[in-house]
Amino acid sequence: MYYIYILKCADQTYYTGYTNDLNRRVKEHNDGQGAKYTKGRRPVKLVYSEKYSSKSKAMQREYEIKQLRREEKIKLFD
């Protein structure tokens, strides 16, 4: 399984990514081993995720979410 996820960073910004191991990936972000974007914005909190059966579908959805405005992203999980 593959997941897309949205993290809320300590500076109140949001980060969207995809992974095949959601718990591991969130831990990596919080340990400073995730994306460069989140490294200086820790701690991060998982606020949203979706599950997909293929990597390509997850990546497609990640792209769609990254195109959304901040307010539209918040509506997904608020």
N, C-alpha and C positions, 0 to 999 in steps of 0.2 A: 504494500500500500504506500501511497505517497500523500503528502499533506501540504497544503498551503497554510500559512499562518500569519497572523498580525501580532506584533509585539508592541506594547506601550513602553517607551523608554522613560528614563528618569527625568528627562527634560520635556516630557509631555508630547514628544513627537512619536510617530508610528513607523515601524519597519515591517515590510512584507517579504516573505521568502517561501521557499519550498524545501521539503526534506522527505526522507523515507523513515526517519526516526524522530518523532516530534519531541519527546522528552529529552533525548540526547542533545538535540539541536538547541533547545531553549537553555539547557545547562551550559553548552558551549558558549552561547551568547553571554550568559551571566559570568562565565569564567574568563571572558575576554578573548576567547578563541573563535568567536563567530565572525560576523562581517565587520569590516572596518568601521562602518557607520555606527554599530552598536557598542563598539569597544569603549568609546568615551562617553557613552550615555547609559551606563549601568547604574542600578540594576534594571533589567527589563522584565516585563510581565506578559505572559501569554493572554491575549484578550479574545482571540478568534482563531478558529481553524476549520478546514474542510478536508474531507478524505476523498482520494481518487484512486482508481485502479491502475492508472498508468502515469508514468512520468510526464509524458507529453501533455496529457490533460491537466495535470497539476501546474505545469509550466505555463500553459495557455491561460489558466485561471489567475495565476500569479501576475501575469502581464496585464490582464483585464483589471485586476484590483489596483495595480500600480498606476493605472491611467485615471483612477477615480480621484476626485477632490477629497480633501481631508474630511469634509462634512459627510460625503457619500460613504467613505470608509467607516466612519463612526456609526452610521445608520446600520451597518452590517451586524454590529455587536451590541449596540446600545438599546 
